[in-house]
Amino acid sequence: MRTSSPGAVGDASPLRVAETFLSLQGESTWAGLPCFFIRLAGCNLDCRDCDTRAARDPGVGRDAAIADLVAAARASGVPLAEVTGGEPLAQAGTPALCRALVAAGLTVLVETNGSLPLGDLPPEAIRIMDVKSPSSGMAERLRPANFAELRPQDEVKFVLADRADFDHACRILREHRLAERTGKLLFSPAWGRLDPAGLAAWILAERLPVRLQLQLHKILWGPDCQGR
């Protein structure tokens, strides 16, 4: 008989998990903090520069019960957990997983591509919405209604490969008044495609209320790092 961790949902359907690992958080305003990652398998998008392409396959990895994932997060010894993918909201069990992680006393981050509804996530979970740029080929898949559901604790991230991506992100900031919804706005240069100093210059020239973000895990362990 499995012994459930506090807050775990022992009888819920298992989730398909590409990998779990302990690392430093590489992105978001939580960058640099130790974090336990639960990377779920499967994604509804096909971005040109996806850096977790192996996790796009919904059949990769293993089935895992929510109780076991919560137990692994607790055993990691750190209070921060991120549910990511792939696209975590593509699996119906993700909100239940997040509720169980919250009930276990963890701070929970959910990184989503913004194409699927956010509403089923527990209010305690911090949403990090990765808004796709034109260079990704997936910009038209954005669900604009998600912006209305953002709270001050949530974050919006733009990965930019060129000036067209930057201008597109600026339009979204203005049209959806994102600085009024959350002050946690992140502009990140696509690895190897946009000079970070050039992006910094554009941000300063436009006086944008955004944070320049570099992918810490790639700086530490290289662009092809897995399980880090």
N, C-alpha and C positions, 0 to 999 in steps of 0.2 A: 504494500500500500504506500502511495506517495504521500509524504508529509508536505503540506502546502505552506509556503511562506506567508507571513501576514499580508493580507490584501490580495493574495493571488486568487485566480479563478480556476480552481482545479478541474472543473468539468467543462471548461470552454474548449472549442476546437483548437487544435494546434496551429501555430503559425509556421510559415516556411521561412527559414532563417538562412541567409547566405553565410554569415559569420558573426561571432561575438568576440570582442577583444577590449582590453584596457589600454588606453593611450592618453596622450594629452589632446585636449580639444584643439583642433586646428583652425577653426573658423568661428564666426559669430563674436558677440561681445564676451563670450565665455572662453575665448581662445587662451590657451596656456594652462588651463586647469585640468587636472586628472579627470578622466571621464570614462565610463563604461559604455561601449557602443553595442547596440543591437541592430545589425544591418539585415533588414528583411529582403527577401528575394522578389523579383518581379517589378516591372515598371511599365506604365502606360505611355511613356514617351520614348523617343529615340533621338536624343541630342547628338549633334555631330561630334562634340568634344567631350562626351561623357567620360568621367574619370573613374567610374565604378561599373564599367560595361559588363563585367562578369555577373554582377548582381541583377542585370536586366532580365535574365532568364528566370521565369517563375518556378522552374523546376530545380534550380541549383540549390545546393546546401542540404538542409535536413529539416524535418518537422520537429518542432519543440513546443512543449506545453507552456502556457503562461506561467504556471507555478515554478517551472524549472528556470525560465528566463529571469523571473524575479529573484529566485534563489541565487542565480549566478551573479546578478547585479549586486545583491547584498554581499555576497562573498568576495566581490572585488575590493571591498573596503573603502570605496569612495562614494560620496553622496550625490554625484551628478551622473545621470544616465541620458544617453541620446538614442532615440529610435529613428533610424534613417533607412536608406535603401540604395538601390532601387527607388521605388516610391512606396513609403510605408502605408499611405492611405488606400493603396490598391488592395490591401488585405482587410477583410471585414473585421478581423479580430484585433486590429491595432488599437482602437479606442479602449477595449477591455484591458489590453496589455498596459496601456498608459495609466488607466485607473488603478491597476494593481501595483504598478511601480510607485505611483503617488501614495497609495495606501501604505506601502512599505517604508515611507518616509524619505523617498528620493526626490531630488529636483529633476524634472523630466523635460527634456528638449525633444521636439519633433521637427525634423527637417523634411519639408514637403515641396514639391515642384509647383504648387499653386494651381494645378489643373483640376483638383478634386475638392469637394466640400470639406470644410474644416469643422463643421458644427458638431460632429459626434465626439470630438476630443474632449476630455475633461477640462474644466476651466483652469485647473492648476497647471496643466501642461503648457509650456512655452512654445508657441509656434514660430518656426524659422522658415519663412516662405522664400524660396529660391525662384525669383521671377526670371523666366527664360528670355534671353535676348534674341534679336533677329539672327545673329550668327549661329545660334544653336539649331535653327530650323524649326523650332517648336514654339515661337513666341505667340502664335495664334491660338495655342491651346490653353492660354491663361484663362482662369475663371475670375473675372473682375469682381464678382460678388464677394469673393473672399476678403477683399480689402475692407469691406464694411464690418467684418467680423474681427479685425485686428484690435488688440488692446495695447496699452502702453508697454507692457512687458514683452510683447511679441516683437519679432525682428523681420526685416525684409532685406534680402540679399540680391544683388545683381552681379553676375559674372560677365565681364565686358571684354570683347576681343578687338574692338575698333571704335572709331569716332561715331559711326552709325549706331552702334550699341549704346554708347554713352548718351547720345541725343535721345534715343528711344527711352532710356531709363529716366532722363530728365523730364520727358513728357509725362511719363507715368507718375513721377513724384508730384508734378503739378496737378494733373487731371484728377488724381485720387487723393490729393492733399495729405500725403503720407506723413509728412512731418508733424501734422496735427494728430494723427492717429497713434504714431509711435516715434520716439526720437532715436530708435535703434535701426538706422538705415545704413547699409553696407554696400560699398562699391569695391569689387574685387577684379583685378586684371586676370584674364584667362592665361593660364600658365604657358609661357613660351610664345604668346601671341601679342600681348600688349605690354609695353614697357611700364612698370609701376610708376616711375618718375613722370612719365607722360600723363598717366591718369591723374596723378597728384596735381600736376599743373592745370589740367582741365577742371578738377574739383575746386581749386583755388580761384581760377579765373571766373567761375560761375558762382562762387561763394555758396556752395551747396552745403546743407546741413547734414552731411553724410560722413561716415567713417571709412577711410581707406583701409581695406583688409587684404592682407597677404596670407596665403595658405601655409600656416606654420608647419604642418606635418610634412609638406613637400620640401620646405626649406631644410627641415631637420633630417629627413630620411629619403629625399629624392622624389621625383614626380611619379614613379611607378610603385611607390610603397603600398603594400597590402597589409591589412591587419595592424595598422599603425594609426 
